[in-house]
Amino acid sequence: MVVLLILANALAFAYELSLSEDGIAALVERRAIVPEHWAGFSWDAVVAEPRAAAELVLTLVSSMFLHGGWLHVIGNLWMLWIFGDNVEDRMGHRRFLAFYVLCGLAAGVAHVLANPGSELPTIGASGAIAGVMGAYFVLFPRAKVITLIPILFYPLFVELPAIVYLGIWFLSQVLSGQMALANPDEPGGIAFLAHVGGFLAGALGCWLFKRRERD
């Protein structure tokens, strides 16, 4: 399932590359998460305009398969490749897919709640992948993660326990998210609190999807 998700994201990105700049802008406007669009969302709106409500909810899923450039898509899919296979092995294929999508939904909701007035469209698989990382943090805390630490111009590779590497990553997202909330007028580009929401959803919810250990 990890391979299929990587392929789906790669194909979606290839489709983006086939579009003109105006076409990409229209696609992002239609399929990205825009928190401001959720301001009037309510059950009354669902009843009055069910199609519009369905399109709005669909953006929580469609946004997971769009990316803003080569570095964005390569970075996300690399992290999915590193952490996803072991988590999938513990859950099984279908449970992993459901888990991945639900983590992405949780990340999208967290982003909307944290930035209710934002007009900026948000795209990317990082929220769902953060959920996979959260599950890895819980299920494989002692696994070794090879980490690059640049010392001036010398790349130093060290092995860190997953609980240390992912714990530091999670705290960096929390701190960056708090800084972004404290300075909402400063330009950004990374939905840090979506990462936080996805990671927490993955760490707390992975037990519901984990297969029972065989005797």
N, C-alpha and C positions, 0 to 999 in steps of 0.2 A: 504493500500500500504506500510506503514511503516513496518507492520508485514511481508509482503512478501519480502521486501528488507532485513530485518533482517534474514529471513529464507534463502534467496539466498546467502547472505554472509556467513552464518553458514554452508550451504552445500558446498560452495566453499572451506571454511577452512577445513571441514571434508575431502574433496577430497585431499587437500594439505597434511593432516596428513597421508593419505593412501599411499603417495609416499615415495620413498627412498630419501636420501639427494641429490643424483644426479638428480633424477626426479624433485624434488622441484626446484633445481638450473636451470634445463632446462626450466621448466614452467615459472619461474620468468624472465629468459633471453628472452623468447619468448613473454610473455604477459605483462611485466612491461613497464613503460615509461622510456626510456633511452635517455636523452636529446641529447647526441652526435649523435644518429641515425637520428636525425632530421636535422643535419647540411646541408645535401645535398638535403633536400626536396624542391621541386619546381614543377611548373606545367609541366616542361619538364620531370621531373622524373615520374610524374603521367602518362604522355602519354607513356613514354618509358617502364616503369615497373608498370603497373596499379595494379597488384596483390601485389607486394611488398609495394606499396604506401597504398593500402587498409589495409594490415596487420599492417603497421605502425600506421595508423589512428585508427585502432581497439584497439591498446594498450591503447588509452585514455579512453576506456570504460572497457576493460578487467582488467586493473590495479585497477579499483575501487572495484573489488570483491576478490582481493587477500590480504592476511595479513601476517605479519612476525612473529607472535607468539600469544600466548593466551592473553597477556596483550594488544597487539595491537588491536585484533579483539574485545575483550570484551569492551575496552575503547571506541572504535568507535561506536559499536552498542548500548552501554549504552547512549551515547550522542544522537544518532539518536532516541532512544526510548523516551528520555526526551523531546526533542525539536520538533520531527517530527510530532507527532499526531495532535497538535494544528495547525501547519502550513498546514498539509494535510487537516484538517477540513475547513480551509479558502480557499483552492484552489480546492478541489475535488480530487478524486483518480488519474485520468489520467493526469490532469494538474500538480499534485504534482510529478508524476513519470517523466514527461518531464522536470520539473523544476530541480529535483534532478540530472538527467543525464546531463543537460546543465551546472549546477554548477560544476559538476565533470569535464566536458570538459574544462570549463574556468579555473579551478584549474590546470589541467594538462598543458594547454597552458601557464599559468603563470609560472609554474615550468620550462618548457622548455625554455622560454624566459629569465628567471632569471639565468639559469644555462646551457648556450648553449654548453659548452664543457664537461659537466659532463658525466662520464662513468657509474655512479652508477644507478642501476635500482630502480625505485620508485613504490611502491605499497600501496594500502590502500584506504579506503572509506572516509578518513578525509577531502579531498578537497570538495567532494559533501556534506558531513555533515556540513562543515563550511558554505556552501551556505544556508543550512537549518537554521543554527544558525543566519546567517545574516538576513534571512527573519523574524525569531522570534524577533530579535533586533528591526526591523522596525514595525512589526505587533502587538507585545505584549510587549512594552517597560516597562509597569508598573507591569507585572506579576512577582510573587515572585519566586526566585530560591534559594533552600536550598543549602548552600555552606559550605564545610568543611574547617575550619581554624585551623590547628594544633598549639596549644600553648604548647611548650615543648612536653610532652607525653600525653597531654590532648586534645582529639578531641572536638573542639567547632563548633557547627552547628549554622549558622546564616542565616537569610533570606535577600537576596539582590534583589533589582529590576533588572529585566532582562537587562535593559539598562546599569546598572552599571556593573553587572557580565560579560556580553558579551562585553561591551566596554573595560573593563580591559583585557579580554582574547584577543580581537583583537589587542590592543596596544602591548601586550606581543608578539604576533606573528610578528607584524611589526618590533619591536626592535630586536627580535631574528633573523629574516630574514636579517636585516641590518648587524648584527654581523656576520652571516654566510657568507654574501657577502664580508665583510671586511677581513675575514679569510678563504678563500676558501680551503686552504690546510689542515685545521684542520678537523679531522674526525667528522662526524655528524650522521645523521640518520633520521632527521625530516625535511620534506619539508615545512618550515615555510611560504615561499612565495606562495606556492600552497594554503595553508590555507587562506592567505590574499586574493588571487585571487578569491577563492571560496566564501569567506565571502562577498566581494564587489559585486560579481555577484549576490549573493542571496539578499543582501540588496537593490541593485539598480534595480534588475529585478523582485522582488516579486510582484510588482504592476501589471505587465503584466499577471501574472498567478492567481492573487487573484480574486475570484468570486465576482460579485456585491452583495452588501448587499440587502437582501430581505426586502421589506416594511412590 
